[in-house]
Each structure stands twice: as structure tokens, then as C-alpha cells.
């Protein structure tokens, strides 16, 4: 039983490593090629969709296991119950704080429409959804300003 559990965790870790390298490869391709901003904006939108689907799916699983509702105190307890999860939680908290501050300032600078959707998405879905959505809206606004 322990071997099965370890093999499943190793498999998940390998999948995460492969996904990170895939994202890095895409970023390198974007920087190496002169890709149209239109295409890049839709890549951001696709990432936003994935950033909504996976956290919501995990939250649904959390409610099924620890329900009947979404208990925020239980969620925070589970997210910080060992050093590894604490590290990820603190990392996400400080990163999302900085990114959200930058998104707010950038939205004001560009007079970005629909920033309220980003704010709502940050607190109701996940920063994994709202940050790429912001990048999509930002790219669309930059395209609009260029024309």
C-alpha cells in the first residue's frame, strides 16, 4: 500500500515537472519567434480556463471529502498542516499579493475595462484564473491602443 502511494506521488510530481518544462518551452518559443499578439492573448485565455477548471475541481473534491460545505478554516488548516504545504501556501500568498497589486496598478494605467471580473475571479475562483485572464485583457487593450 505504501509503495502504491509513493508511486502515485512520484507520478504526480513528474507530471508537474513535465508541465513546467512545457510552459517554459512555450515561453521560449514566444520569445524566440515574432508571434502575433492576437495569438498570445488567446494562449493567456486558454491558461485562464485551465486555471479555473483545475482549482474548482480540487475545491469540489475538498467539499466532497470534508463537506457538507466549504469550510475555510478546514481548508487553511489542510493547506498549512506540514512544511511542504506551508511553503506552497506562503509562496502562493506572497506571489498573488504582488501580482494582484501589479494588476491593479496596470489596469489603472491602461484604463482597462472589465477589471472587476479579474477582482471577482481572484476571490471567487483562483489567482490561477484571474492572472492569465488579466494578461488576456491587457494584451487586448494593448492591441486596441496600437490601432
C-alpha positions as a printed NumPy array, in Angstrom:
array([[  0.   ,   0.   ,   0.   ],
       [  2.812,   2.412,   0.863],
       [  4.573,   1.641,  -2.424],
       [  1.374,   2.423,  -4.345],
       [  1.009,   5.748,  -2.501],
       [  4.63 ,   6.698,  -3.166],
       [  4.395,   5.732,  -6.835],
       [  1.259,   7.887,  -7.218],
       [  3.013,  10.883,  -5.63 ],
       [  6.093,  10.399,  -7.805],
       [  3.828,  10.183, -10.835],
       [  2.11 ,  13.459,  -9.856],
       [  5.466,  15.151,  -9.273],
       [  6.72 ,  14.029, -12.68 ],
       [  3.571,  15.346, -14.337],
       [  4.099,  18.728, -12.654],
       [  7.739,  18.829, -13.754],
       [  6.763,  17.966, -17.335],
       [  4.051,  20.657, -17.329],
       [  6.534,  23.236, -16.036],
       [  9.016,  22.38 , -18.773],
       [  6.2  ,  22.528, -21.339],
       [  5.275,  26.034, -20.159],
       [  8.942,  27.066, -20.224],
       [  9.266,  25.727, -23.779],
       [  6.22 ,  27.718, -24.894],
       [  7.641,  30.853, -23.258],
       [ 10.969,  30.339, -25.031],
       [  9.196,  29.828, -28.348],
       [  7.207,  33.022, -27.837],
       [ 10.34 ,  34.984, -27.081],
       [ 12.305,  33.461, -29.977],
       [  9.586,  33.927, -32.584],
       [  7.74 ,  37.034, -33.635],
       [  4.309,  35.756, -32.668],
       [  1.3  ,  37.942, -33.193],
       [ -0.126,  39.476, -30.031],
       [ -3.555,  38.236, -31.028],
       [ -2.405,  34.627, -30.713],
       [ -0.587,  35.253, -27.437],
       [ -3.687,  36.813, -25.913],
       [ -5.687,  33.672, -26.683],
       [ -2.959,  31.499, -25.151],
       [ -3.438,  33.56 , -21.97 ],
       [ -7.178,  32.934, -22.216],
       [ -6.621,  29.174, -22.554],
       [ -4.358,  29.22 , -19.492],
       [ -7.058,  31.175, -17.618],
       [ -9.6  ,  28.485, -18.459],
       [ -7.279,  25.778, -17.161],
       [ -6.571,  27.981, -14.141],
       [-10.296,  27.983, -13.414],
       [-11.042,  24.326, -14.123],
       [ -8.328,  22.678, -12.028],
       [ -8.741,  24.719,  -8.815],
       [-12.553,  24.473,  -8.982],
       [-12.273,  20.71 ,  -9.497],
       [ -9.958,  20.47 ,  -6.473],
       [-12.352,  22.587,  -4.406],
       [-15.238,  20.308,  -5.359],
       [-13.178,  17.311,  -4.242],
       [-12.409,  19.147,  -0.978],
       [-16.129,  19.722,  -0.323],
       [-16.895,  16.076,  -1.118],
       [-14.244,  14.87 ,   1.332],
       [-14.603,  17.463,   4.104],
       [-18.104,  18.886,   3.411],
       [-21.047,  19.393,   3.56 ],
       [-19.934,  22.941,   2.673],
       [-16.718,  24.791,   2.015],
       [-15.168,  25.224,   5.462],
       [-12.461,  27.871,   5.027],
       [-10.869,  27.058,   8.394],
       [-10.509,  23.382,   7.48 ],
       [ -9.152,  24.389,   4.072],
       [ -6.497,  26.666,   5.595],
       [ -5.625,  24.01 ,   8.177],
       [ -5.077,  21.418,   5.442],
       [ -3.14 ,  23.914,   3.319],
       [ -0.719,  24.577,   6.168],
       [ -0.503,  21.269,   8.041],
       [  3.06 ,  20.335,   7.005],
       [  6.193,  22.225,   5.914],
       [  5.717,  21.422,   2.211],
       [  2.14 ,  22.674,   2.087],
       [  3.108,  25.688,   4.217],
       [  5.854,  26.547,   1.751],
       [  3.462,  26.356,  -1.201],
       [  0.756,  28.29 ,   0.648],
       [  3.108,  31.102,   1.679],
       [  4.653,  31.19 ,  -1.787],
       [  1.22 ,  31.476,  -3.389],
       [  0.08 ,  34.102,  -0.88 ],
       [  3.025,  36.45 ,  -1.406],
       [  3.175,  35.906,  -5.156],
       [ -0.546,  36.504,  -5.568],
       [ -0.346,  39.622,  -3.38 ],
       [  2.389,  41.12 ,  -5.562],
       [  0.688,  40.09 ,  -8.816],
       [ -2.671,  41.45 ,  -7.681],
       [ -1.1  ,  44.781,  -6.738],
       [  0.63 ,  44.957, -10.143],
       [ -2.624,  44.032, -11.932],
       [ -4.477,  46.804, -10.089],
       [ -1.852,  49.443, -10.935],
       [ -1.543,  48.251, -14.547],
       [ -5.32 ,  48.253, -15.032],
       [ -5.439,  51.897, -13.915],
       [ -2.508,  52.821, -16.154],
       [ -4.141,  51.265, -19.213],
       [ -7.721,  52.241, -18.3  ],
       [ -8.545,  48.57 , -18.589],
       [-12.206,  47.71 , -18.976],
       [-13.749,  44.842, -17.012],
       [-11.102,  44.737, -14.27 ],
       [-13.914,  43.957, -11.841],
       [-14.136,  40.487, -13.458],
       [-10.481,  39.92 , -12.563],
       [-11.1  ,  41.009,  -8.956],
       [-14.177,  38.791,  -8.677],
       [-12.308,  35.87 , -10.273],
       [ -9.376,  36.263,  -7.895],
       [-11.517,  35.896,  -4.799],
       [-14.188,  33.51 ,  -6.078],
       [-12.174,  31.143,  -8.3  ],
       [ -8.383,  31.445,  -8.07 ],
       [ -5.444,  33.672,  -8.907],
       [ -4.523,  30.907, -11.382],
       [ -7.622,  32.009, -13.294],
       [ -7.566,  35.759, -12.771],
       [ -3.889,  36.463, -13.521],
       [ -3.955,  34.9  , -17.026],
       [ -7.388,  36.497, -17.59 ],
       [ -5.846,  39.853, -16.708],
       [ -2.997,  39.179, -19.151],
       [ -5.582,  38.388, -21.845],
       [ -7.478,  41.623, -21.156],
       [ -4.202,  43.558, -21.013],
       [ -2.997,  42.197, -24.384],
       [ -6.365,  43.002, -25.961],
       [ -6.136,  46.558, -24.574],
       [ -2.571,  46.989, -25.875],
       [ -3.722,  45.829, -29.321],
       [ -6.591,  48.318, -29.118],
       [ -4.211,  51.157, -28.186],
       [ -1.838,  50.325, -31.074],
       [ -4.56 ,  50.638, -33.696]])
